[in-house]
Amino acid sequence: MVTKLIAFSLRHRLLVLILAVAVAAAGLYAARHLAIDAVPDVTTKQVQINVKDSALGAEDIETQITYPIEVALSSLPRRASDHSTCAVSRKPATS
């Protein structure tokens, strides 16, 4: 089997050379277009929710908005942790 392959390769040197160049070119093309992430993204996924409601205070926002969202998100698979903050910003009324 191997002797027949060697004999064929010696008889058809040009064909073997063309096939070798084609395989090498295909390998170079594949290597250049291979999607490799050398430095993976290790940051955590975060969600920020901004609420505009001038009638609610910080505690009301916590109980009526933040807590229900945290409860809904707690059932997600592969959830590492959750953390929430509530900041109230009052802008002066402009007329």
C-alpha positions in Angstrom: 0.0 0.0 0.0 2.7 2.5 1.0 4.9 1.4 -1.9 2.1 2.1 -4.4 1.5 5.5 -2.8 5.2 6.4 -3.1 5.3 5.1 -6.7 2.2 7.2 -7.6 3.7 10.3 -5.9 7.0 9.9 -7.9 5.1 9.5 -11.2 2.9 12.5 -10.6 5.2 14.9 -8.8 3.4 18.0 -10.2 0.1 16.8 -8.9 1.5 16.1 -5.4 3.2 19.5 -5.3 -0.1 21.2 -6.3 -2.0 19.3 -3.6 0.6 20.1 -1.0 0.5 23.8 -1.8 -3.3 23.7 -1.8 -3.4 22.0 1.6 -0.9 24.5 3.0 -2.9 27.4 1.6 -6.1 26.1 3.1 -4.3 25.7 6.5 -3.0 29.2 6.4 -6.5 30.5 5.5 -8.1 28.6 8.3 -5.4 29.7 10.8 -5.8 33.4 9.9 -9.6 33.2 10.2 -9.7 31.2 13.4 -11.6 33.1 16.1 -9.3 32.7 19.2 -9.8 35.0 22.1 -6.3 35.2 23.6 -7.5 37.3 26.6 -11.0 36.1 27.6 -13.5 38.5 29.1 -13.6 37.7 32.8 -15.7 40.6 33.9 -19.1 39.9 35.5 -22.3 40.6 33.7 -24.1 43.6 35.3 -27.5 45.2 34.9 -28.2 48.8 35.8 -31.8 50.0 36.1 -32.5 53.7 36.4 -36.0 54.7 37.7 -37.4 58.2 37.4 -40.2 58.7 40.0 -40.1 61.9 42.0 -42.9 60.7 44.3 -40.9 57.7 45.8 -38.2 57.9 48.4 -35.3 55.5 48.6 -37.1 53.0 50.9 -40.1 53.0 48.6 -37.9 52.4 45.5 -36.2 49.5 47.4 -39.5 47.8 48.4 -41.6 48.4 45.3 -39.0 48.2 42.5 -35.6 46.8 43.6 -36.8 43.9 45.7 -39.2 42.4 43.2 -36.5 42.6 40.5 -34.0 40.8 42.8 -36.6 38.1 43.6 -37.3 37.5 39.9 -33.5 37.4 39.1 -32.7 35.1 41.9 -34.2 32.1 40.0 -31.9 32.5 37.0 -29.5 29.6 36.4 -25.7 30.1 36.9 -26.3 33.3 38.9 -23.2 33.9 40.9 -24.4 36.7 43.2 -26.5 39.8 43.4 -26.0 43.2 44.8 -28.1 46.3 44.7 -27.8 49.9 45.6 -30.3 52.6 45.7 -29.4 56.3 45.3 -31.8 59.1 45.2 -31.0 62.2 43.3 -33.2 65.2 43.6 -32.9 67.8 40.9 -34.3 71.2 41.6 -37.5 72.0 39.8 -37.1 74.4 36.9 -39.9 76.6 35.6 
